[in-house]
């Protein structure tokens, strides 16, 4: 069995369960993903398949990638990613992996790039509460002292400082599959998922289930 698949985040909405409860859910467009390469332990050292998602790159792909994707003959994919499998011989080039890989009520892990927020200060980036708002204060949003003057006379490594915020890989674990709509390739996940709308995410089965 394939351990994961690629998808795209469409946004969030509300979902009413059969008990009448309202849950916040994230809607994902999952697959269909084509098998573009099969890796075996004998030749590559591990068992996995490479999946291609979003075949919209026909005019923006170089010749090596064209030759690589020509073997499966399913188009030129925007995203290529590997997922482990138990038996690679059960798959063939060009085969499609769909949202039917999952079932309602299953727990999954989802990874994606968080929203990029550029350069941010310590209040937005690290949650500092800020300085006093009283008259005469000049330290409303500054970080304050960042080191010692006498010893060790340097800024300690790892100090929380202003800097680049967001656009990093994050994984949310143990999310519940609320609903599956196979005819539309949609997966409804209870709760929030990393990344902006239209962001590519990896949906993975739990390692220990």
Secondary structure, DSSP 4 states (H G I P E B T S, - for coil): -B-EEEEEEEEEEEEE-TTS-EEEEEEEEE--EEEEEEE-HHHHSS-EEEEEE----TTS--HHHHHHHTTTTS---SEEEEEEBS-GGG--TTPEE-GGGS-TT-EEEEEEEPPP--EE-HHHHH-------STT---SS-----S-SSSS-SPPTT---SEE-S--EEEEEEEEEEEEEGGGTEEEEES--SS-TT-EEEEEE-S--
